[in-house]
Amino acid sequence: MKEYDVFIIGSGMAGMTIANKCASKGLTVGITDELPYGGTCALRGCDPKKVIIGATEVRDFAKRLNGNGIDTIPKVNWKDIMAFKQTFVDEMPPKIEKGYEKNGIDTFHSSAKFLSDNTLEVGNDKVQAKKIVIASGSKPRILEFEGGHFAKSSTDFLNLEELPKLLLFIGGGYIAFEFAHIAARCGAEVTIVHSGESPLENFEQDIVKHLVSATKDLGIKLILNTDVTAIEKVDGQYRVEGKCAEKTEYFEAEAVFNSAGRPPAIFDLDLDKANIAYTK
């Protein structure tokens, strides 16, 4: 059994920072991640999203200036954007792992489960540590209704080989709005279905009003006070059922995306065996 001063579950920005700082102080450190090293932000979130947004912003600026110095609105080439984005994503995991190796940090590439308060099962290995850090991030919320498995994740959106012409997002959070704007600027028809009276409830509502206005100006349909209750696959497309009070509506889409929130990725860690209290 390997023993460490500190062992970290998750190699995103939080886990990476802790691992490298602890190693710099002379502590023995191990880290694991069942996904490629780098975490959501670098590989499946903020950074690749910014690359894609950059191209769509150029088109948006050109459209605003059309007739005022700009004569041609450029067309967004989705395949080229994806290929360009991937050049940044692909280089991150080996670069991060090389940094760990340089700092004397042991690396693992498996999921972890607690066996006790200081012992973990990491793939086929068992490790003990004086301190165990949970930096496992979050994952898409599981949609419990019928056909929920048909909904794709934000990661799937960032890896689309081709952009569907008709998209629907379940949930009116910031991920839905960011991706909806990207898709709309690329010429897709987009619908956001949100269960609440207002999207982005935890954000400053005056700013949200301006965002909603800009969203509608892009032609994005924003459906509020509607709970998605089922997704059905019909002839290669999807039929989404939404209920508002006593009324049932149906929406058609080539692709449906789950943007209904991201709970913490802790529920497969067997936290009870380590006497760790948590809520769902």
PAFIBA-181916 format. One record per residue: x negated, y negated, z negated of N, C-alpha, C in turn; residue in three letters. Coordinates in steps of 0.001 Angstrom, whole numbers, plus 524288, in hexadecimal, padded with zeros to 5 digits. Layout:
REM PAFIBA-181916
R   nxx   nyy   nzz  caxx  cayy  cazz   cxx   cyy   czz type
R     X     Y     Z     X     Y     Z     X     Y     Z  ala
...
This chain:
REM PAFIBA-181916
R   nxx   nyy   nzz  caxx  cayy  cazz   cxx   cyy   czz type
R 7FCB4 804AD 80000 80000 80000 80000 7FC8C 7FB1B 80000  met
R 7FDB0 7F781 80395 7FAA4 7F2B3 803D4 7FCB3 7EECF 7FFCA  lys
R 7F91B 7EBD5 7FD94 7FA86 7E80F 7F98B 7F8AF 7E29D 7FB23  glu
R 7FBF1 7DEC3 7F9ED 7FAC4 7D95D 7FB55 7FC22 7D5B6 7F6D1  tyr
R 7F9AD 7D122 7F6FC 7FB5D 7CCFF 7F368 800A0 7CAD3 7F536  asp
R 80114 7CA20 7FA58 805DB 7C7E9 7FC9F 80735 7CAF7 80186  val
R 80C38 7CC57 80205 80E17 7CEC7 806D9 812E2 7CBC3 808AB  phe
R 812FF 7CA96 80DC0 81715 7C72E 80FE6 81A56 7CA2D 813DC  ile
R 81F74 7C9B3 81347 82321 7CBFA 8170A 824F8 7C798 81AA0  ile
R 8233A 7C7BC 81F82 824AF 7C3AA 8233A 82001 7C06B 824D8  gly
R 81F47 7BFC6 829F9 81AA9 7BCF2 82BE3 81C26 7B803 82EDE  ser
R 82065 7B588 82D35 821B8 7B074 82F73 81E56 7AC3A 82D05  gly
R 81FE5 7A756 82D97 81CB5 7A303 82BA8 81BE5 7A354 825C3  met
R 81FF0 7A4C9 822D6 81F6E 7A525 81D25 81BA5 7A97C 81BA0  ala
R 81C88 7AE21 81DBC 81926 7B28A 81C7A 8138E 7B19D 81E21  gly
R 812CF 7AF56 822C4 80D90 7AE57 824C0 80AA7 7AA6B 82153  met
R 80D55 7A658 81FB4 80AE6 7A25E 81C5E 8093C 7A4A8 81726  thr
R 80CB3 7A7AF 814C0 80B7D 7AA18 80FB0 806F1 7ADE1 81031  ile
R 8070C 7B123 8143F 802F4 7B50C 814F8 7FDA0 7B27F 81589  ala
R 7FD45 7AE9C 818E5 7F837 7AC27 819E2 7F641 7A907 8152F  asn
R 7F9C2 7A670 8125D 7F816 7A372 80DC8 7F64B 7A708 80964  lys
R 7F91E 7AB52 80897 7F793 7AF05 80481 7F24E 7B17F 805CA  cys
R 7F18F 7B2E8 80AC6 7EC9C 7B549 80C62 7E81A 7B173 80BBB  ala
R 7E925 7AC77 80CAE 7E504 7A883 80C2A 7E346 7A7CB 80683  ser
R 7E688 7A97E 802DB 7E531 7A923 7FD47 7E2C8 7AE35 7FB3C  lys
R 7E1B3 7B1D6 7FEC3 7DF18 7B6A6 7FD42 7E2A8 7BB10 7FB97  gly
R 7E7C9 7BA69 7FC53 7EB74 7BE8F 7FAEF 7EBB8 7C29C 7FF4A  leu
R 7ECBC 7C783 7FDD9 7ED93 7CB88 801D6 7F338 7CB2E 803B0  thr
R 7F3E0 7CB15 808D7 7F902 7C9E6 80B1C 7FA5C 7CDD4 80F63  val
R 7FF53 7CF6D 80F6E 80175 7D285 813AC 80679 7CFF6 8158D  gly
R 807CE 7D0D4 81A7C 80C92 7CE84 81CAB 80EF4 7D246 82096  ile
R 81419 7D24E 820E1 816BC 7D5AE 824AA 81B37 7D2D7 82740  thr
R 81C62 7D487 82BFF 820F4 7D29C 82ED2 82282 7D6CA 832C1  asp
R 82787 7D811 832E8 82954 7DBFC 836AD 829C9 7D9B3 83C2B  glu
R 8298F 7D482 83C91 829AE 7D1CF 84199 8244B 7CF7E 842B7  leu
R 82340 7CDCA 84787 81E2C 7CB73 848AE 81CED 7C6EA 84506  pro
R 81803 7C66E 843A1 8165C 7C256 84004 81769 7BCE6 8424F  tyr
R 8195C 7B975 83EFB 81A7A 7B418 8409E 81F9F 7B214 83E8B  gly
R 82359 7B59F 83DBE 82857 7B40A 83B7B 82C12 7B1A1 83F66  gly
R 83091 7B016 83D69 834BF 7AE08 840B3 8332E 7A8FB 84364  thr
R 830FD 7A54D 84074 82FE8 7A020 842A4 82C4B 7A070 8475E  cys
R 82809 7A346 846DE 82423 7A36A 84B08 825B2 7A6D9 84FA0  ala
R 828AA 7AB03 84E98 829AD 7AEE3 852AC 82F4E 7AF11 8548D  leu
R 83304 7ADF0 8511A 83884 7AEE6 8525D 83C05 7AA47 850EA  arg
R 839A9 7A5A3 8502B 83CCA 7A135 84E6E 83AA4 79C01 85048  gly
R 838E7 798DE 84C85 83793 7935D 84D80 833F0 79289 85220  cys
R 82F74 7952F 85228 82B77 7940C 8561A 82D24 79583 85BA3  asp
R 82EE3 79A54 85CA4 830A9 79B81 861FF 83555 7982D 863A2  pro
R 838AC 796E3 85FDC 83D2B 79393 86115 83B66 78E3A 862FB  lys
R 8375D 78C0D 86070 83576 786E0 861F7 8333D 786E6 8677F  lys
R 830BC 78B2A 868FC 82EAA 78B9A 86E53 83324 78B5A 87244  val
R 8374F 78E39 8711E 83BCB 78E5B 874B3 83E83 78908 874D1  ile
R 83F46 786B8 8703F 841DD 781A3 86FF6 83ED5 77D8F 8730E  ile
R 8399E 77DE3 872EF 83670 77A18 875BB 837EC 779B5 87B73  gly
R 838B2 77E29 87DF3 83A2C 77E2E 8837C 83FA7 77C00 8844E  ala
R 84341 77D5A 880D2 8489F 77B76 8817F 8490C 775A3 88056  thr
R 845A8 7739B 87CF2 845B0 76DFB 87BD2 843E1 76AD5 8808F  glu
R 84013 76CF7 8836F 83E49 76A4E 88835 842E0 769A2 88BF5  val
R 845EE 76DD8 88C99 84A6E 76D82 89012 84E69 76991 88E0A  arg
R 84F49 769A0 888D7 8531A 7661E 8867E 85174 76067 8872C  asp
R 84C71 75F44 8865D 84A85 759E9 8870A 84B22 75831 88CB5  phe
R 849D4 75BBF 89053 84A43 75A74 895E2 84FF4 75955 8975E  ala
R 85384 75C5F 8952E 85912 75B99 89653 85AE7 75643 89462  lys
R 858FA 754B9 88FC3 85A8F 74FA4 88D98 8586F 74B1D 890DC  arg
R 853DB 74BF8 89339 8515F 747DA 89646 8529E 7482E 89C18  leu
R 855E5 74BDB 89D90 85750 74C7A 8A30C 859CF 7476C 8A51E  asn
R 85787 74550 8A958 85973 74063 8AB78 856EA 73BA2 8A90F  gly
R 853AE 73C89 8A520 850E5 7383D 8A28F 84B02 7393E 8A2A5  asn
R 8493D 73B15 8A72E 843AF 73C24 8A7CA 84285 741D8 8A8CB  gly
R 84634 7453F 8A787 845A4 74AD8 8A88E 849B7 74C62 8ACA0  ile
R 847E1 74E99 8B0F6 84B6A 74FF3 8B53F 84D2E 755A1 8B529  asp
R 849FD 75912 8B2E5 84B27 75EA8 8B313 84B35 760F1 8AD98  thr
R 84F5A 763BC 8AC57 84FB0 7666D 8A751 84D4A 76BD5 8A7F9  ile
R 84928 76D1C 8A50C 84693 7722D 8A5C2 84A0E 776B0 8A404  pro
R 84939 77B25 8A676 84C02 77FE1 8A507 848AB 78307 8A137  lys
R 84B11 784FC 89D29 84848 7881B 89951 847BD 78DB0 89B4B  val
R 842F6 78FAE 89B65 841EF 79511 89CFC 8415C 79854 897FA  asn
R 84571 79B33 896B4 845A2 79E0A 891BE 84135 7A212 8914A  trp
R 84033 7A4ED 89581 83C21 7A8F4 89553 836C7 7A691 8944B  lys
R 835C6 7A205 896A5 830C4 79F6C 895C4 83042 79D87 89023  asp
R 83491 79B86 88DFD 8347A 799CD 88882 83346 79E67 884E9  ile
R 835DD 7A2D5 885DB 83506 7A76B 8828D 82F5D 7A94E 882DF  met
R 82D35 7A93A 8878C 827C9 7AAF7 88836 8240E 7A73B 88576  ala
R 8250E 7A221 885DF 821C2 79E38 8834F 82226 79EC0 87D67  phe
R 826EA 79F65 87B72 827C3 7A024 875CD 824CB 7A4D8 873C6  lys
R 824D4 7A901 876D6 8227A 7ADE6 87511 81C93 7AD86 87484  gln
R 81A20 7A9F2 87769 81478 7A94E 876E2 81305 7A77A 8716B  thr
R 8166D 7A465 86EFA 81573 7A29D 869A0 816A2 7A6F7 865B6  phe
R 81ADF 7A9D1 866B2 81C8D 7ADEA 8630A 818AC 7B26A 862DE  val
R 816DC 7B428 86769 8138E 7B8CD 867B2 80E4A 7B824 864FF  asp
R 80C56 7B362 864E5 80720 7B298 862AD 80720 7B249 85CB5  glu
R 80BAE 7B195 85A60 80BE2 7B0A3 854BB 80A9B 7B568 8515E  met
R 80D30 7B9F8 85210 80C26 7BE64 84E84 8066B 7C002 84E38  pro
R 803B5 7C0C3 852B6 7FE32 7C248 8523D 7FAD8 7BE0D 84FC3  pro
R 7FC25 7B919 850C2 7F92F 7B4D1 84E66 7F9D5 7B4D7 84879  lys
R 7FEA8 7B5C0 846A4 7FFAD 7B5DC 84107 7FCF7 7BA7E 83E79  ile
R 7FD56 7BF03 840FE 7FAEF 7C3AF 83EBE 7F4F9 7C32B 83E94  glu
R 7F2C1 7C0AC 8426E 7ED1B 7BFCC 8426D 7EB95 7BC55 83DD3  lys
R 7EEE9 7B881 83CA1 7EDE7 7B520 83828 7EE1A 7B818 8330D  gly
R 7F1DD 7BBAF 83293 7F231 7BEF5 82DE1 7ED37 7C241 82D4A  tyr
R 7EB97 7C48B 8319F 7E6EC 7C7E1 83182 7E21F 7C4C0 82FC6  glu
R 7E1B0 7C006 831CB 7DD43 7BCA4 8306A 7DD47 7BB5D 82A95  lys
R 7E1FA 7BADE 82852 7E274 7B977 822CF 7E2A2 7BE2F 81F2D  asn
R 7E1D8 7C2E4 8215E 7E1B1 7C797 81E26 7E6F7 7C970 81C3B  gly
R 7EB11 7C820 81F07 7F067 7C9A1 81D91 7F1D7 7CEAA 82061  ile
R 7F3C3 7D281 81D81 7F57C 7D768 81FDE 7FAD3 7D6A2 8226D  asp
R 7FB63 7D8AE 8271C 80042 7D7ED 82A05 8031E 7DD16 82ACC  thr
R 80846 7DCC8 82A57 80BBF 7E13D 82B3A 80FF3 7DF8D 82F16  phe
R 8123D 7E35D 831C7 81634 7E22B 835BA 81B06 7E59B 834EC  his
R 81D0C 7E57E 83032 82194 7E8C6 82EEA 8253B 7E5D3 82B4D  ser
R 82A06 7E7C9 82AE1 82DAC 7E5B5 82705 82BDF 7E75E 82195  ser
R 82DB3 7E4A0 81DA1 82C2D 7E5C1 8183E 83101 7E6AE 814E9  ala
R 83069 7EA11 81115 83485 7EB13 80D41 83208 7EB84 807D7  lys
R 834B1 7E967 803F8 832BC 7E9D3 7FEA6 83394 7EF5C 7FC94  phe
R 82F9D 7F156 7F9E6 8300A 7F63A 7F6F1 83050 7F515 7F125  leu
R 82DF2 7F0B6 7EF8E 82E2F 7EEC4 7EA2E 82CED 7E8F8 7EA6D  ser
R 82C50 7E688 7E5D1 82B65 7E0E2 7E5D9 8260D 7DF5C 7E809  asp
R 8226B 7E306 7E85A 81D41 7E1B8 7EA7D 81B5E 7E599 7EEAC  asn
R 81EFF 7E8CF 7F09D 81D82 7ECC0 7F487 8212F 7EC78 7F937  thr
R 81ED4 7ECD1 7FDD9 821C4 7ECA1 802B0 82095 7F160 8060F  leu
R 8248B 7F2DE 8090A 823B5 7F694 80D46 8238A 7F369 8124B  glu
R 81F0A 7F385 814EC 81E4F 7F07A 819AE 81D32 7F45A 81E16  val
R 8212C 7F594 8211B 820A5 7F9A5 82500 81F73 7FEC5 82256  gly
R 81B13 8012C 823BB 81974 80615 82145 815B3 8053F 81CB7  asn
R 814A5 8005A 81B70 810FB 7FF1A 8173A 813D9 7FD68 8124E  asp
R 8112A 7FE04 80DEE 81302 7FBD3 80904 80EF1 7F7F7 8071A  lys
R 810C4 7F36A 80558 80D31 7EF67 80374 80F16 7ED5F 7FE32  val
R 80B5A 7EBDE 7FAF9 80C7F 7E955 7F600 80A3A 7E3D9 7F61F  gln
R 80CD9 7E041 7F390 80ADD 7DAEA 7F359 80C72 7D85D 7EE35  ala
R 808E9 7D50A 7EC3E 80A29 7D220 7E77D 80E9B 7CE46 7E886  lys
R 80E8D 7CC0C 7ED33 812AD 7C86D 7EED5 81493 7CA07 7F446  lys
R 819B3 7CA4F 7F4E0 81C00 7CB75 7F9FC 81F56 7C6C8 7FBA1  ile
R 81E35 7C4CE 8003B 820FB 7C037 8023A 824D7 7C1E8 80670  val
R 829C4 7C05E 805C7 82DBD 7C169 809C5 82E30 7BC91 80D32  ile
R 82C37 7BCFB 811F9 82C78 7B8AC 815B7 82E96 7BACC 81AE2  ala
R 832C8 7BDC0 81A66 834D7 7C0C6 81ED2 8388B 7BDB7 8224E  ser
R 8397A 7B8C1 82106 83CA0 7B582 8247E 8425D 7B6FC 82496  gly
R 844BE 7B654 8291E 84A5A 7B74A 829AF 84B55 7BA5F 82EA6  ser
R 85023 7BC34 82F28 851AE 7BF09 833DF 8575B 7BDA7 83525  lys
R 8591A 7BE87 839FB 85E73 7BD19 83B6C 86283 7BFDA 83800  pro
R 8668A 7BCF7 836B5 86ADE 7BF33 833B6 86D86 7C383 836D4  arg
R 86EC8 7C7C1 83438 87192 7CC09 836D4 87745 7CA81 8377F  ile
R 87937 7CAE2 83C37 87EB5 7C9A8 83D4B 881F1 7CE90 83C6A  leu
R 88555 7CE5A 83891 8881D 7D306 836D6 88CE7 7D45E 83A24  glu
R 88EAA 7D0BC 83D68 89377 7D1BD 84059 89276 7D564 844FC  phe
R 896BE 7D73F 84754 89669 7DAE8 84BB2 8935F 7D87F 85047  glu
R 88F8C 7DB5F 8522B 88C74 7D97A 85695 88839 7D5AA 85512  gly
R 8874C 7D4F0 85000 88356 7D13F 84E49 87DEC 7D27B 85059  gly
R 87CFD 7D780 85164 877D7 7D924 8534F 876BC 7D730 858D8  his
R 87AC4 7D559 85B97 879E7 7D34A 860D6 87742 7CDED 860C1  phe
R 87797 7CB39 85C60 8754D 7C5F8 85C07 86F5D 7C652 85BB7  ala
R 86CB6 7C334 85ED8 86710 7C310 85EE9 86511 7BF31 85AD1  lys
R 86011 7BF95 85999 85DB3 7BC3F 855A0 85AFF 7B78C 85818  ser
R 8592E 7B3FB 854CC 8562C 7AF88 856BE 85122 7B15D 85959  ser
R 84EDB 7B591 85755 84A28 7B7C9 859C6 84B58 7B990 85F53  thr
R 84FE7 7BBFA 86005 8517B 7BDAF 8653E 851F4 7B907 868F4  asp
R 85419 7B4B5 866FE 854AA 7B009 86A49 84F56 7AE2A 86C21  phe
R 84B8D 7AE1A 86892 84659 7AC28 869D7 84348 7AFD3 86D68  leu
R 84581 7B468 86E7E 842E5 7B82B 871F0 8463A 7B9A7 876A7  asn
R 84A13 7B673 877EA 84D71 7B78E 87C67 84A54 7B735 8817D  leu
R 84A8A 7BB50 8848E 847EA 7BB2F 889A1 84ACA 7B78E 88D63  glu
R 84FE6 7B783 88CF7 85319 7B3EE 89007 85727 7B17B 88C68  glu
R 8586F 7AC97 88D70 85C49 7A9E6 88A38 861C4 7AB0F 88C40  leu
R 86529 7AD66 8890B 86A8C 7AE5F 88AC0 86D4E 7A93E 88C17  pro
R 87126 7A99B 88F79 873FC 7A4E6 89117 87832 7A35D 88D2B  lys
R 879C5 7A72D 889E3 87E0C 7A63D 8863B 87C89 7A875 880E6  leu
R 87B8B 7A505 87D05 879B4 7A6B2 877E6 87D6E 7A4F1 8739D  leu
R 87DA6 7A813 86F76 880B6 7A6AB 86ADF 87D68 7A791 865FC  leu
R 87D81 7A3BF 86272 87AB9 7A41F 85D80 87EA2 7A481 8590B  phe
R 87DD1 7A851 855A4 8812A 7A907 8510A 87E9C 7A63B 84C79  ile
R 8811D 7A215 84A95 87EF7 79F0A 8464A 87CEE 799CF 84821  gly
R 87E1F 795B0 84524 87CA4 79062 846AD 8783A 78E38 84376  gly
R 87400 79136 842E8 86F5F 78F50 84027 86B7B 78CF4 843F6  gly
R 866E4 78B6F 841E9 8631E 788B6 84545 860E3 78C3B 84988  tyr
R 86076 79151 8487D 85E80 794D8 84C8B 86234 794E2 85136  ile
R 86742 79529 85023 86B20 79524 85459 86AB8 79023 8578C  ala
R 86A4C 78BAF 854E5 86A29 786B7 857BC 86524 78626 85AEC  phe
R 860B4 787A8 858BC 85BD0 78747 85BA7 85C01 78A8C 8609E  glu
R 85D98 78F6C 86012 85DAE 792ED 86493 86205 7917F 86865  phe
R 86669 78FAB 8665E 86AB0 78E08 869C4 868F9 7897B 86D34  ala
R 8662A 785BE 86AF8 8644E 78141 86DFF 8605C 782F6 8721C  his
R 85CDB 78691 870A3 8591B 7889D 8746D 85C00 78B0E 87906  ile
R 85FB4 78E7E 877E3 86283 79148 87BFE 865AC 78D96 87F72  ala
R 86847 789C7 87CF1 86B76 7861C 87FEE 86818 782C2 8838E  ala
R 8638F 78114 881A6 8600A 77DF8 884E8 85DFB 7811C 88984  arg
R 85E08 7863D 888E8 85C48 789AF 88D35 860C0 78B37 890C5  cys
R 86566 78916 88FC9 869C6 789F5 89354 86DB8 78E09 891B2  gly
R 86D18 79052 88D08 870C5 79452 88B45 875A3 791DE 888DB  ala
R 879EC 794DB 888F3 87EA9 79350 88621 87E59 795AC 880AE  glu
R 87F25 79265 87CB5 87E2B 79415 87758 882CA 792D5 873D0  val
R 883F9 7968C 8705A 88801 795DA 86C5E 885B3 79725 8670C  thr
R 886D6 793DF 8632F 88575 794F1 85DB8 88A85 795B4 85AB4  ile
R 88B09 79A27 85812 88FAD 79B34 854E2 88E0C 79B23 84F29  val
R 8906D 7979F 84C23 88EE8 796D5 846AF 893AA 7975A 84324  his
R 892EF 799D4 83EAD 89759 79AE4 83B2F 89909 79628 837FD  ser
R 8959B 79269 8372B 896D3 78DF2 833DC 8994F 78966 836C3  gly
R 89ABF 78561 833A4 89D16 780B5 835EF 89915 77D60 838C1  glu
R 8942C 77DC6 83705 88FF9 77AC1 8396B 88B1C 77E25 839C8  ser
R 88823 77DAD 83DF4 8833B 7809E 83E35 87F23 77E1C 83AB3  pro
R 87B02 780FC 8398F 8769A 77EEC 83691 8785E 77C34 8318C  leu
R 87B7B 77F09 82E76 87DE3 77CC7 829CB 879F5 77A9C 825E4  glu
R 87548 77CD3 825AE 8716E 77B33 821CF 86DE4 776C8 823A8  asn
R 86F12 7749D 82840 86BF5 7705B 82A5A 86EEF 76B32 829E1  phe
R 86C20 766E2 82A57 86E80 761B5 82A13 872A8 76139 82E60  glu
R 8777F 76068 82CBB 87BDA 760C2 83068 87C05 75C50 83460  gln
R 879C4 757D6 83312 8799F 753A4 836F8 8762B 7553C 83B8C  asp
R 871C2 757CE 83A5C 86E4B 759BB 83E7C 870F3 75E22 84182  ile
R 873C8 76175 83EA3 87689 765CF 84124 87A7E 763BF 84521  val
R 87D1A 75F79 843D3 880EB 75D36 8477F 87E51 75BC1 84CA9  lys
R 879AA 7596D 84C4F 876DB 757F7 85116 8753B 75CD9 8541C  his
R 8739A 760EE 85142 8720D 765CC 853CD 876B4 76859 85683  leu
R 87B2B 76857 853E8 87FE5 76A9D 85639 8815A 767AD 85B3B  val
R 880D3 76279 85B0E 88204 75F53 85FAD 87E50 760A5 8642E  ser
R 8793D 7611E 862FA 87565 76278 866FE 8765C 767FA 86913  ala
R 8781F 76B6C 8659F 87944 770CF 86722 87DBF 770FE 86B10  thr
R 881D1 76E10 869FA 88648 76DEB 86D7F 884E0 76B46 872B1  lys
R 8815E 7675C 87279 87FA6 764C4 87748 87CCC 76888 87AE8  asp
R 87A56 76C87 878A2 877AC 7707A 87BC8 87B77 77483 87E01  leu
R 8806B 77418 87C86 8844F 777CB 87E6F 884E0 77CA9 87B1C  gly
R 88271 77CA7 8768A 882CF 78122 87300 88808 78100 8702C  ile
R 88AC0 78566 87030 88FC1 785C3 86D78 88EC8 78718 867BD  lys
R 890F0 783F7 86442 89051 784D5 85EA5 8959F 7863B 85C5B  leu
R 89626 78B2A 85ACB 89B18 78D26 858AD 89A87 78D9F 852C1  ile
R 89DC3 78AB0 84FD6 89D5B 78A93 84A1F 8A1F0 78D75 84791  leu
R 8A15F 78E6D 8427A 8A578 79104 83F66 8A71E 7963F 841C4  asn
R 8A35D 798FB 843F9 8A48C 79DE7 846A9 8A0BD 7A222 84501  thr
R 8A2D1 7A667 842F5 89F9A 7AAE0 84164 89F61 7AED2 845D5  asp
R 89AA5 7B03E 84761 89A17 7B46B 84B36 89B34 7B997 84878  val
R 89EBD 7BCAD 84AAD 8A073 7C180 84822 89F3E 7C66D 84B42  thr
R 89D9F 7C5CF 85029 89C53 7CA6F 85347 89988 7C8CA 85848  ala
R 8963F 7CC5F 85A34 893C9 7CBC0 85F58 894B3 7D0C7 8625B  ile
R 896A2 7D031 86711 897AF 7D4BF 86A62 894B7 7D430 86F7F  glu
R 89244 7D86D 87131 88F82 7D860 87630 89344 7DA0B 87A7A  lys
R 893E3 7D6AF 87E65 89794 7D7B6 8829F 894ED 7D685 887D4  val
R 89444 7DA8B 88B11 8920C 7D9EA 8904A 88CCE 7D710 89037  asp
R 8897A 7D87F 88C8D 88445 7D636 88C50 883F4 7D0F2 889B5  gly
R 8886E 7CEBA 88825 88881 7C9CA 88556 88AF6 7CAAC 87FF6  gln
R 88BB8 7C66F 87D18 88DA9 7C6F2 877BD 8927F 7C398 876EC  tyr
R 89619 7C5E2 8740D 89AEE 7C32B 872A1 89AD3 7C275 86CB3  arg
R 89AC0 7BD93 86B04 89A25 7BC54 8657D 89F69 7BA91 86350  val
R 8A0FC 7BD1D 85F1B 8A5F6 7BBCC 85C94 8A4FD 7B814 8580E  glu
R 8A7E8 7B3CC 857F1 8A781 7B00E 853AF 8ACD4 7AED8 85174  gly
R 8AD12 7AE53 84C47 8B216 7AD2F 849C2 8B1D1 7A7F7 846E9  lys
R 8B5B8 7A4B8 84805 8B64B 79FA1 84581 8BBBC 79F6A 84329  cys
R 8BBF9 79F9A 83DE6 8C103 79FF8 83B30 8C3F3 7A4BD 83D3C  ala
R 8C880 7A3FB 83F78 8CB91 7A85B 84178 8CAC7 7A942 84744  glu
R 8C760 7A627 84996 8C69B 7A658 84F3C 8C1C3 7A98D 8509C  lys
R 8C220 7ACA6 854BB 8BDB1 7AFB4 856A2 8BC23 7ADBE 85C09  thr
R 8B71C 7ACA5 85CB3 8B510 7AADE 861B7 8B0F9 7AEB4 863A9  glu
R 8B01B 7AEB3 868C2 8AC33 7B21A 86B1A 8A887 7AED8 86E78  tyr
R 8A381 7B030 86E29 89F7F 7AD65 8710D 89C46 7B151 8742F  phe
R 89AEA 7AFCA 878F3 897C6 7B335 87C4B 89217 7B15D 87C3E  glu
R 88E75 7B515 87C76 888E8 7B3B3 87C8C 885B4 7B80C 87F0E  ala
R 8817D 7B68D 8819D 87DC5 7BA68 8839F 87A1B 7BC40 87F4B  glu
R 8795C 7B8E0 87B5D 8760A 7BA45 876EC 87811 7B783 87213  ala
R 8781B 7BA57 86DB9 879E4 7B842 868B6 8754A 7B85C 864EE  val
R 8748A 7B412 8620E 8701C 7B3B0 85E7D 871F0 7B2C6 858E6  phe
R 86F8F 7B5A4 85562 870C6 7B550 84FD4 86D9E 7B0E4 84D66  asn
R 87033 7AC8E 84C62 86DB2 7A82B 849B4 870C0 7A6E9 844BA  ser
R 8727C 7AB1B 8421F 875C8 7AAA2 83D7A 872A3 7AA8A 8386A  ala
R 86DAC 7A92F 838D4 86A7C 7A8CA 83422 86688 7AD2F 833A9  gly
R 862A5 7AC55 8303C 85E63 7B014 82F89 85D7A 7B0F1 829B1  arg
R 85F6F 7B52F 8278E 85E68 7B66F 8220C 858BE 7B834 82151  pro
R 856CA 7B81D 81C80 85164 7B9C7 81B89 85091 7BF8B 81CDB  pro
R 84BFB 7C0C4 81EE0 84AB5 7C626 82069 84872 7C911 81BBC  ala
R 84BBE 7C9E0 817D0 849F1 7CC57 812EC 84CFE 7D13D 81184  ile
R 8511C 7D259 81449 854C1 7D660 8127C 85302 7DBED 813C8  phe
R 84EB8 7DC74 816AC 84C8A 7E1AB 817C6 84785 7E2B1 814B4  asp
R 8466A 7DF59 810D3 8417F 7DFC7 80DED 841EE 7E317 808F8  leu
R 846A5 7E515 807D8 84787 7E809 802F9 845F1 7E4CE 7FE36  asp
R 847FE 7E00B 7FDE9 8469B 7DC72 7F9B9 8481E 7DE80 7F457  leu
R 84C2E 7E1AF 7F418 84DF4 7E3CD 7EF10 849A2 7E6F3 7EC5B  asp
R 84670 7E997 7EF71 8424C 7ECDA 7ED2B 83E07 7E98F 7EA9E  lys
R 83DDD 7E484 7EBFA 83A14 7E0F7 7E99E 83CA3 7DD71 7E58C  ala
R 841AE 7DE96 7E44B 844A5 7DB71 7E08A 844EF 7D5B3 7E224  asn
R 84582 7D4CF 7E733 845F9 7CF80 7E942 84BC1 7CE39 7E9F9  ile
R 84D77 7CA0C 7E786 852E9 7C863 7E806 8539D 7C572 7ED2D  ala
R 85804 7C63D 7EFB9 85911 7C38B 7F4A6 85EF3 7C357 7F585  tyr
R 86086 7BFED 7F8F9 86610 7BF80 7FA60 866A0 7C065 80035  thr
R 86B5E 7C1AA 801D6 86C71 7C26E 80761 86FF5 7BE0F 80957  lys
